[in-house]
Amino acid sequence: MSILTTQETSNSSTSMTSTFLLVGLPGLEAAPSLWTIPLITVYLLSALGNGTILWIIALEPTLHRPMYFFLFLLSVSDVGLTTVLMPTLLGLAFADTHAVPASACLLQMFFVHVFSVMESSVLLAMAFDRALAICRPLHYPALLTNGVISKIGMAIAFRCLSLHLPLPFLLAHMPYCRPQVLTHSYCLHPDMARLACPGAWGAIYSLVVVLSAMALDPLLIFFSYGLIGRVLQGVGSTEDRWKAGQTCAAHLSAVLLFYIPMILLALIDRFKLPLPQPAHTLLSYVHFLLPPLINPVLYSVKMKEIREKILKRVLPRKVGCAQ
């Protein structure tokens, strides 16, 4: 199937048509079923891992603390992100379905970016939490009260919705001068906005949204870890520094896993680097699908309290042994 050929006649179109056309994984268009099993496996493992994190935090009163509340929100964003990506990915894998109704594409775009910004916001909140716990340990309980945590949670929700709620309406009414062929297997607003006619101000709003969240958040996160690193240098012994650093290891790994593919994609697009399209597409899959898969493993392995609570709930108790 040649997507570009089917759309060559629509070059002069100035309004949104009823469908967008998605591009599958380059090189596997002829055999889409080859990546059906990996996609389903990634989704099920992500759902199982993040579901376990949600379950254990909800059930264990000892985990009802700021750090674990943010981890709970991170798992919610991971589950949401993989869930909204799967319809188009599995449609391509099972039925080689490239055409997606414009309304469905706009809806997927909205939720993909809501959950992406939610994940970025939660990672920023977690960095703030760790910086406060290490840099101001005596003031930490008084500063991060339940009321403050609730306000942070509401601020994250407001930020996600307010940033992206206008986008579907703007994109639906923008004039389009290019074939409505997207470059990914899912709908993203920068990908859709680039098809708009030159001068469409909705594309400028899309750029502002990206910069206000996905560019600002990593700068603030790395600034927080700079403060943490400076404090850890003054900690008395190597053992104390190691213990303090361990509390941040899982979170820093999650931050790098989420932002590095995104930054690489931005650099490739900005400087027009000659990266083969299959590598570009795979990098976008890594950005969206790998963090939800790996984050539960990172936090289960790196955070002793989470690991112990999961083992306590999952492993059968030995009869006659003291608990």
N, C-alpha and C positions, 0 to 999 in steps of 0.2 A: 504493500500500500504506500503510495507516495502522497504524503500529506501536503507538501508544498505544491504539487501539481494540481490537487483538488482545489487549492485556494488561489491560484494565480489569477483567476478571473475576478477576484474580489479586491484587487489592489486599489480600486477607486472607491471602495466603500467608505462612507463617512459616518456610519452609525454602527452600534453593536449588533451583530447578528445573534441568532438564537443559540449558537453553540461556539465553544472553543475547542481546539484540537490539541491534544496532549502528545508528547513525544515519549516513547518508551525507552528502555535501556538500549543504547546504540549497540548493534551487533547481535541483539537477541530478538529483534522484531519477528524474525521468521520462526522462532521457537520460544514464544513467551512463557510456555509452561515450565521452562528450565528454571525460572526464578520464582515460581509459585510457592514451592515448598520452603525455600529460604525466607521469603516474605512472611508466610504464615508462622514459621518457626520463630522468627524475630518478634513478631507481634505477640505470640502466646508467651514467650519467655519474658518479654517486657511486661505484659499484663500480670504474669505470675509474680515476678520480682517486685514490681511496684505495689501490687495488691497485698503482698506479704508485708511490705513496709507500712502501708496504710492500716492493715489489720493489727499489727503488733503495736503501733503507736496508739491506735484507738482503744485497744484493750488494756494496755498497761498504764496504770495511774502514775507510776514513777517516771514515765516518759512524757508526761504532760508538762513539758518545759519549753522555753522559747526555741532552743536549737532543734528540738524534735517537731515542734509545730511547723517550723520552716521546712524541715525535711518532709513532713506530711504534704505541704503545699507543693513541694518539688515533685513528689510522686504523682500528685493530682495532675500537674501540668504535663508530666511525661506520659501518663495514660491517655490524657486528652489529645496530645499531639499525635501519638501513634494511631489512635482511633480515627481521627479525622483524615489522616493520610491514606489509610487502608482502602477506602472505597475506590479511588481512582487507580491505585497501584494494583489492587486485585482485579479490577475491571480490565486493565491492560494485560495482566498475567493470564486470567482465565479466558477472556473472550476477545482479546485484542481490540478493546473498545477505546478508540481515540477521541471520539466526539463526546463532549460533555456539555449539557445544557448550561447556558450562561448563568441562570439562577443558581444551579448547583455549584458551579465553579466559583461564583462570588461568595456563596455560603462557606465552601471549603476554605477559600482564601481568608475569610474573616476569622474562622476558628483556628486555622494554622497560625496566623499571626498573633491572635489573642493568647494562645498557649505558649508561643515562642517568647512573647514579651513577658508573660507570666513567669516562665522559667528564668529569663534574664533578671527579672525583678526579684525573684526569690533568691537567686544566687547572690545578688547584691545585698539583700537583707541578711543572708547567712554570713556574708563577709563582715557586715557591720556588727552582727552578733558576736562573731569570733574576735573581732578587733576590740570590742567593748569588754568581753570576758577576759582577754589577756592583758589589755592595756589599763583597764580600770576594774580589776577584780572585786575590790571592796564596794564599789558603787554599782556593780552589775545588777544585783537583785533589786535594788531600789529604782534603777533606771528602766529596766525591761520588765515592768509589771504586766499583769494580764490585760489591763486596760490599754497599755501602750502596744502590746502585741496585737490586740484586736484592731487598733487603729492602723497599724502597719498592714495587716491583712486586708482591711477595707481600702487602704490607699493603693495596694497592689491591684485589687479588683477594679477600682475606679480608673487607674492608669491604663490597664489593659483594654477596658471597654471604651473609654473616652478617646483613646488614640485611634482605634480602628473602626469604631462604629460608623464614622462618615465615609470610610473608604468604599464599601460596596455601592453606596448610593452615588458617589462621585464617579466611580468606574462605569457604572451602568448608564450614565448620561454623558460620558465623554465621547467626542468624535474619534473614530478609528480610521486611519489611513493605510494601515498595513494588514496583510492577511492575519487572521486571528489564530495563529499557530504559536503555541507556547513552547518553551525549550525544556520543560520538565515534565515529570509524570504526575504533577499536582499543580494546583493553581496558587501562584504567589503574586502579590500586588506589584512588585517591581517588574516582573515578567509581563504582566498584563498592561501596566502603565506604559511600557516602552512601545507598545503597539499604537498608542494614541497619536493623534496628529500633533505636529510641532506646535508648541505654544499652549497646549492643554494644561491648565494650572493644577489640575488634579494630580498630574505626575510630580509637580513640585511639592504638593502636600505629602505624597508618598515618600519622597526623599526626606522631608522634614521628620516624618514619623520614624523612619529607619535611623536617622542620626540621633534623634532624641532618646532613643532607647538602646538600640544595639551598638551604638558607638560610645555613648556616655557611660553606660553601665560597666563595661570592662575597665574603663579608665578609673572609675571609682573603686572597683573591686581590687585592682592592682595597687591603688593608693592605700587601701585598707591593709593589704598584705605588706606593703612597705612599712606601715606603722607597726604591724605585728613583728616583722623581721627586726626592726630597730629595738623593740622591747625585748625580744628573745636574746639579742646580743648581750643584754645586761643581766640576764638570768644567771644565778650563781654557778651551777654545775652543768656539765654536759648532759647528765641524766635529766635534770629539770628542763633543759631546753628540748631534749628529745620528747619528753612527755607532753610538753606544751605544743611542740610541733606536730605530734601525732593527732591532736584534736583538730588540726586544720588540714591534715593530709587528704582525707576523703573529699572535703569540700574543694580544695585547690585542684585536685584531679578532675572533679566534675566541671569546674570552671574551664580548665584547659580543654577538656573534651568537647565542651559546648562551643567555645569561642574560636579555637584554632581553625577548624574547618570553615567557619563563617568568615573569619578574617582572610583566609587564603582565597576563598571564592570572591570576596570583595576586591582583593588585590588583582586577581586574574581578570575580573571584569573591568577594573579601573585602568589597568595598564595594557589590556588586550594581549595578555601573555599567550603564546602559541601552545596551549594545552589541548590535547585531543579531546573531542566531545565526550567519549566514554569516560575519561578520567574526570572531567568536569561534572558529569552526571553522578558518577560514583561518589565524588566528594560531597555533593549535595545530599546524597542518601546517608553518608556518614554523619553529616551535620544534624540531620533530623532523626535518624533511626538509631544511631549508636549510643548517644547519651541515655535514652530511656532503657536501653538494654543493659548498659554497664553500670549506671548509677546505683541500682539496688545492690549489685555485687560489691561495689566500692564501699558503700556505707555499712553493709553487713560484715565485711572483712575488716575495715579500718576502725569501726566504732564498736568497742567491746561490749557496751551495754546493749546495743541493738542485737548483736550476735548472740549474747547470752539469753536475752528474752525470747528470741526466735527458737533457739535450741530448747529452752525450757518448755515452750509451748508445743513444739513439734515432736521431740523425742519422747518415747513412752517412759513413764516413771517405773523405776525398778521396785518391785514389791519388797518390802522389808527394809529398804534403805532410807536413811534420813534425808530429807530434802534440804 
